[in-house]
Structures are given as structure tokens and as C-alpha cells.
């Protein structure tokens, strides 16, 4: 079990861009659920490697996903994803400030 004061772990991912990247074609695109499933599996793997339960680790993990490819068309004003921070180009590619923010 993790201590209550255990440090948080941040994961920064640009895997979500595979949901919207027009350059990979429809066959290459992933669903949002598939991207989140990859994230859940990664948390389980890290939990196994450090010897804690995945449920315990999940409470200390923050995810920063990018679900917009830099090549994707801009979201329409009426698109409900527009207001979601994770549907942002800000996390489209890893950068030092992105890791600092996480």
C-alpha cells in the first residue's frame, strides 16, 4: 500500500492524437476508449513493477492526454470537446514545459 503522503506520478501522453490524426487514415485511428485502455494498462504495469496494487497507484496518478493531432482540423465552436482541456493542442508533442506542468 502507498503512504498517504506518497508523491504523485504524472504521465504525459500524445497517444490520444491517434484519435484525430487525419494522416493515419481511418484504419490507423484509435478510439478514445482504446487510448484510455492503454493508459490503464500502463498504470497496472508500473504498479506491478513497484510492488503495489494498481488501485492504490491510480489515486496518485495524473494523466495529461492530447487528443488533438497537430494535423487535425480545428474543433467547431459547437463541438462539446472544445471545452475539455485534454482536447487541446497544448499536449500534442512532448516539450520541457509540458513535463514541468505535469
URKA-V982577 format. One record per helix or strand of 3 or more residues. SS is the DSSP state (helix for helix, strand for strand). FROM is the first residue (numbers start at 1). TO is the last residue. If there is no record, write none. Layout:
ss->SS from->FROM to->TO
ss->SS from->FROM to->TO
//
This chain:
ss->strand from->9 to->13
ss->helix from->15 to->19
ss->helix from->25 to->28
ss->helix from->32 to->50
ss->helix from->54 to->58
ss->strand from->61 to->65
ss->helix from->80 to->83
ss->helix from->89 to->91
ss->helix from->96 to->101
//
